[in-house]
Amino acid sequence: MKVLITRAKSQATEFAQYLESYGFTCVFFPTIEIVEPDSWEEVDEKIKQIDKYTDIIFTSTNAVKFFFDRFTKFHTLEKLRGKRFHAVGTKTKEEIEKYGFNVEILPEKSDKESLFLKIISEKKEAKFLFPRGNLTDENFIKIFKEKGLAIDDVIVYKTIKPEISEVEKENIERMIENGEIKFITFFSPSSVRNFFEIFNNIKFNGQKIAVIGQTTLKECEKFGLNVDINPMKFSPKPNAKLLAELMNEEKTKLLAQN
């Protein structure tokens, strides 16, 4: 049973392994690409002024990787000792820990809103640095400032639509429309938007839609796409393993019907 994964293969290896252990066949078709910002100038300036920040906020593993990779071009990681690190969820936390830093207690739910509300409620005297992607919702930054908290944000990576050949596009479209692909997975709102830009006249054929995260679910709904598998119903901190388990349960139901 084939699953379409709209995330880059390098970022979905673990998820694919879980799916394959349940007998799924993974078809990779990334609808987003993660790249460097247009310029590092602003990032470099913030890194040079790192001493003035007490806390650093991360809402994605990509932000962690791009920030630390750039940071080590100017300083050793020792320069960050004593900073408080805030993470949106388990995966981001684990990515920070790879660099040898402890992370503050995670929010109850693994989403940006919960993280920012948690930090605001604590009302610590702090100066926050928020390395982020170009598509991050800036309302959180606005709310932060309205509450009197000091925060500087800086774009450390960009999410763009990748170059896709017509042959590749037509092949995926054919597999969706003839029902060969049974499940489609989305991990971010931008992956949903780009999917519908690529396939603006796609005709679905009973595919089950699986997502992680409320913002991704809401983006699907904007395009009239019903989400069948949403692990947020079962856990405030869903992960790839839980998503794969729920997809396997749905696969078992489909096989029983046939």
Secondary structure, 3 states (H helix, E strand, C coil): CEEEECCCHHHCHHHHHHHHHCCCEEEECCCCEEECCCCCHHHHHHHHCHHHCCEEEECCHHHHHHHHHHHCCCCCHHHHCCCEEEECCHHHHHHHHCCCCCCCCCCCCCCHHHHHHHHHHHCCCCEEEEEEECCCCCHHHHHHHHCCCEEEEEEEEEEECCCCCHHHHHHHHHHHHCCCEEEEEECCHHHHHHHHHHCCCCCCCCCEEEECCHHHHHHHHHCCCCCCECHHHCCCCCCHHHHHHHHHHHHHHHHHHC
